[in-house]
Amino acid sequence: MAELPLPAHFDPSRVGEVWRVPYEDRARDAPVWADEHGIVPAAEDSLRICLLAVDVQNTFCIPDFELFVAGRSGTGAVDDNRRLCQFVYRNLGEITQIFPSLDTHHTMQVFHAIWLVDEQGNHPAPFTLISAEDVTAGRWRLNSAVARALGIDVDYAERHLAYYTRRLAEGGKYDLTIWPYHAMLGGIGHALVSAVEEAVFFHGVARYSNPEFQVKGDNPLTEHYSMLGPEVTEGPDGDRLARKNTGLIEKLLTFDAIVVAGQAKSHCLAWTIDDLLKDEQVRERLAERTFLLEDCTSPVVVPGVVDYTDEADAAFERYAAAGMHVVRSTDPIPSWPGLSSRVAAEQT
């Protein structure tokens, strides 16, 4: 299918703003658009392509929100989402289904400042890194009031904090990071970026395709960067905290191509890909059909505090070496490695 024009309602200048999506207008426009351009229902797709839209939420993507992913350019996530919307609209007839993830948090979680105190009762500042040694030495300890508020045994919560920071260290990623309060359930930061939400809604109506939202991150005892599972799945007593999202993996295996975009390149998107690669059988089946939109994602950069650009770039090199394809949103889908022959076969 030829690349489509952008619909008249899309205003690229508003991607960095928050506004109400006019659902009724888009619901009327979408069928007309589909009919005008010969777009058929997604159920008729013989070449099935899905889009994983990782945490494309206001909290990460709108300037002045809690964890705006600016990248080194300073406008990273806004530019990424402008290109992502254009990608969805121009390839509306080829994207079978969209899977948006929603990072979802409450006040009292292990990575928020309220969870920890020092000897004077002070909470750590945002972006403080808490190592296992910090906990063992007592530099940071459990705020017992939080455990009681959540109905968690204080002794268990103290042991969990020590165990959890050790497990993170053993995993070789990062120490426990104290994040600013963000993606709070019920808050405006939790919502999808308005322009992206509109594109997802328009796609769903035009193609009779139900977007499957993946809610993650609301467990108080573990972090959940990846769409596919939490960082730590068991507590100090071998108790189950959370499970891997095997249902999503099974669904991904039904698609011919998995397109990945979203935020942040250094964290939630990267760790989603890492989880795809962990299981050898899943890796063998999904790596070659995974396409990373390199111009629709940016790393976490807080000037003078943290800059994960190099780590994110190294991760993408590792993914390419594992057989995944790094592409740009402007590259025509029929020319993507491994898909060109399939597309040609469908057209003959």
N, C-alpha and C positions, 0 to 999 in steps of 0.2 A: 504494500500500500504506500502511496506517495505521502510525503510529509504534509501535514495539514497546516493551514494558516492559523494564526492566533485569533480566537473569538473576540468580538468587539468589546465584551465586558471586561476583558483582562487589562488592567492598568499597571504596568510594571513599576511606575513611580510610587505605588502604594504598598508594595510588598513589605516595606519596613514599618508599616502602621498596623494598628488594631482597629477593626471595624466590624460591623454586623453584616454577615453574609445574607444577601437577599434570596433566601432559599426558593420562594415561590417564583421569582423571576427566572432563576437559573433552571428550576424544574420545568418551566415552560420553554425556555430557550434550548435546552439540551436535546430533546427529541427532534426539534426542527433542524438543529445543527447536524445531528446524526443522519437524518434523512437527506439533507442537502449534500452531505459528503459521502454518502453510501456506507455509513458505519453500521455494522451489524451487532446484535447482542453478543456479549462475551462468550456465552455458551456455545456459539458457533465457531470459536477459534480452533483451528487445527494446530497452530503454533502458539503455545501458551506462554505468555510473558507476565511475570509479576514484578511489582515494585515494592521494596521494603523502604519505607520512609521513616527513618530512625529519629525519633524525638524532635520532630519539626514543630516545636512548641514555642509560644511567646517567651517563656522563661529563658530559652537559649538563643532565640533568633531575632528578638526585637531590641534595638539599642535602649539602654537605660534599664532593661529588665535585669533580673538577679544574676544570671550567668550567661550574658550575651557572648556568643562565640565570635569574637572579632577577628581571629586570626591575626597575622602580622599586618594585613592591609587596614585593619580597623573597621572594616565593613563586611567581614567574611560571610556571616550567615545570611545577611540581607542579599548579597550578591548571589550566594548559593541558591537561595529560594527563588529568586527571580529566574535563574536558569532552570530550576526544578519545575516551576510552573510552566515555563515555556516547553520543557521536555514533555510534560504530561499532555499539554494541549496539542502539540505538534504530532505526538504519537498516540493520540487518543484511541485510534482504531486498532492499535497493536498491543496496548497494555491490557491484559486480561483482567487483572485484579490488583488492588493496592492494599498493602498491609502497613498502616501507620502504627508506630508504637507511641505510647504515652507514659513518660516518666511520671510517677505518681507518688507524692510524698505527704507525710504527716509531720507535725512538729517534733514529736519524740521518736527519733530514729538514731541509730548508732553513729551516723555520720554528721549529725547536727550538734551544734555547740552545747545545747542544753543537756546532752547525754553525759558530758564530762566536766569535772572541776579539778582545780589544783588544790594545794594545801590551804590556800587562802579562800577557797570557794569560788574562784574566778573561772569563767568558761573560756575555752580556747577561741582565738580569733579565727574568722574564716580563712581557709586555705592552710591552716596549721596541719602539719603531717604528724600523726601519732604512731610511733613505732612500738613494737612489742617491748623493747627495752624501756621506753617511756612509761609503759603500764607497769612493768615489773618493778621499776625503781620508784613508782608512786608519783612520778611527775604529773601524770594525769590519771584520774581514777573515776570510777562510776559515780554519777550523781544519783544517790540512792532514792531521792524523791521521784525521779523518773520511773525507776523500777516499780515503786509502790503505786504510782499513778496508773501504770499499765497493767498492774496485777501480776507482775513478774517477781518471783522470789529474789530477794536482794543478793543472797549468796550465789545463786545461779547466775544472775546478771553480772556479778563481779568476775566469776570464773569465765563466763562467756566473753567478756571484753578481753581478757588475757589470751584466751584460746583464739579468738577471732583475729586479733592483731598478729599472732603467730602464724595462723593459716594464710593471711595475706602475705606475710613475709616469705613463707614457703612457696607461695604461688609466683613470686618473682615479678609482680607488676609494680604496684605502688604501696606505700604505707597507707594506713587509714587516713583519708583526707577529710577534714572538717569543711563541708561545703556550706555556703550561705543557704539560708532557707529559700527553696526554689521548687517550682512545679508542685505547689501546694494544692492538694485536692480541694476543689471548690473555688479556687482562685483563678484570676484571669491569666496568670502565667502558665497554668496547666493546659490551657486550650491550644489547639493547633493554630499556627499562624493563619490569619484570616485569608490571605490570598491562596495559601496552600489548601486550606479547608474548602474554599470555594472550588478549586480545581478538582479535589477529590470528590466532592459532591456532584459536580458537573459530570465527571467521568462516570460515577456510579449510575446516574440517571440516563446518560447517553448510551451507555453500554449494558444496562441492566446487570451491573456488577456490584455486589455488596462489598464495601471495604471492610476488612476484618481488623478491628483495632486490638492492639496487643498492650494490655495494661501491665505495667511492671514497676517495681521499686517501692511497694507500700509495706513490705515486711519490716518491722522495727528493728530486727536483729541482724540484718544482712543488707549489703549493697546489691544493686541489680542494674549494672550498666548494660549488659547484653540483652537483646530481645529474647535470647534463647535460654537464659537462666541466671540465677544469682551468683555472686562471687563465692559464697560459702553456703553449702546446702545442709550441713549438719551442725548441731550445737556441741558443747563440750562433753555431753554425756552420750553422744551418738544419736541424739534425738533429731528428727527431721524438721528442718526449718522451712525449706521450700524445695521444689522440684524443677528439673530442667523442663523446658517447654517442648517436649517431644511431639506434641500435637502440631506445632508450627513446622517443625522439621519434616514431619510426614507430609504436610501440605506442600512445602517447598519442593519435595521430591516429585510432585505431580506436574511441575512446570518445566518447560524447555529452557527458560532463561530466568534468572533471578537478578534483578537490577537493584543496586543498593545505593542509597543517598541519605543525607541527613547529618545530624550533629551528635557528638563532635567526632571529627576524624581521629582524634587522639584517645577518645574514651568510648562512648557507647557504640558508635559505629565500628570502631576497631575491635572492640571486644565481642561484638556480635559475629564478626568475621572469624575471630579467633575460635569462638565456640563452634562455628561451622567446620573448622579445620581439625578440631581436637579428635573427633571420632573418625577413625580411618575409613570405615565403610561410607560414612556420610561424606567425607572429604573426596573420596574417589568418585562418588556419584554427583556431587554438587560443584566442586571446584571449577571444572571446565565450563559449566553453564552459569557461573556467577560473573556479573559485570559491575564494576565499581565506577560510579560517576565521579571522577576525580575533581570536577569543577562544581560539584554540588555538595561539598563538605569542607569544613575548615577545622583546624586544631584549636585547642584551648590556649589562649595567650592572654595573660594579665601582665601588662608592662611593669617591670620591676619586681614581679612576684613569681610567675611561672611562664614558661614557653615550651610547649610540647610539640612544636613544629617538626623538629628533627626526628623525634620518636615516631610521629605519625607518618612521615615520609618513609622512614625505615620499615614501618609496618606494611605500607602499601607495596614496597619492593618485595617484602617477604610473601605477601599474598600473590603477587604476580609470579614469583618463583614457584609457588604451590600450584599454579595452573589457572589462577583466576585472571580475568581480563580487566585492565584499567583503561577506561574509555572516557570520552567527553560527551556531555549531553547534546552537543551539536553534531556528533558523528551519526550518520544515518544508521538506524538499526539494521537494515539489510546488509550493511558492510561490516558488521561486527564479526570478529573471529568466531568461527564455529556456527554462525547463524546464516551467513551468506548463502551456503549451499541449501540449507533448509528453506530459506525464503524463496530462492530460485525454483526449487522443486514445487513449492506451493503455488507459484505463479504460472507453472506450465501445465 
